[in-house]
Amino acid sequence: VLLNRFGDRISDPSIRKIFDRYIHKAGLDSKTSPHTLRHSYATHLLDSGANLREVQELLGHKHLATTQVYTHLSSERLSETYQQSHPHSRLPESDKTL
């Protein structure tokens, strides 16, 4: 809940209007929304080492399935996990056969 200078709740359309103004000034894609920030926040938390349960709490979700919708694994994170976990990642190139 965001409040204006009078202490009243800012309406969703007002938030969107303010957000759109800054998106335009920044030269970002006009499809970017305040909701995009929640997705980015969740993904950055995961990329920084938070686990899914911690992200759930920080986003205030009741169900873990809802949190999973918000989280996106970056290709860098997937590559890092592969390098750390997969046995073939530690083999010399000549030994990696299908």
N, C-alpha and C positions, 0 to 999 in steps of 0.2 A: 504494500500500500504506500503510495507516494502522496505527500501533502503539498498543497500550494502555500503561498506566503501567509494566507489567512488561517491555515490549519485545517482546511477542508481537503477531502480526498480528491485527487486529480482523476478525472474520468478517463476511461480507456481511449476514447477518440482524441482527447487532449494530449495524452501521452504519445499517441501515434503521430499527431501533428508535430509535436516538438521533435520527436525522433526523426521523422521524415526530413525536417529542416536540416538537422545535423548530418544525416545521410547524404543529402544533396550537397551540402557544403564540403563534405569529405570526398565527394566524387565516387561514392560507393554505389553498388547495384541497388536500384530502387525497390527490388524485391526483398531487401533486407528488412527485417522487422524486429521489434523488441523481443519477440519470441526466439529469434535467431541468437540473441545473446545468451539465452538459457542453454541452447544446444552447444554453443561455443564454450560456455562456462563449464558444463558437464564434461565435454571432451578435454578441455585443458586440465581439469582436475584429474581425469584418468591418466593423461599424458604425464602429469607431474607425480604420479605414484599413488594417488588415492584409489582405494578399492571401490567396487560398485556399491557396496553397502554404505560407505562414507558419503559417496555422491548422492545416494538416495536421501540420506539425512539432511545434507546441505541444501538440496533442492526442495525438501519438504514433501516428498512423495510418500504416500501410504503404501503403495505396491512397488516392488522392485521392477516389475514388468514395465511400469510407466517410466522409470529411470532408464531402462534399456533403450527406450525410444529416443531419449535425449542424448545418449552417448554414442559417439562415433569413433572408431579406432583409426588413428592416423596410420598411414603407410609406414612412417618412421617407427611408430610403436610396434606395429606388427613385425617389421624387420628386426627390431631390437629383441623382441621376444623370441623370434625364430633363432637368431644368432646365439642367444643365451640358453635355449632349451632344446633345440633339435639336434640329434646326434650327427646328422650329415653336415651341419654348419661348421663342425670342428674338423672335418676330414679334408685332406688336401684335394684340390680340384680333380686330380687324376683318379681318385678313389670314389668320386661321386658318380655312380652309375644308376640308371633307372631299373 
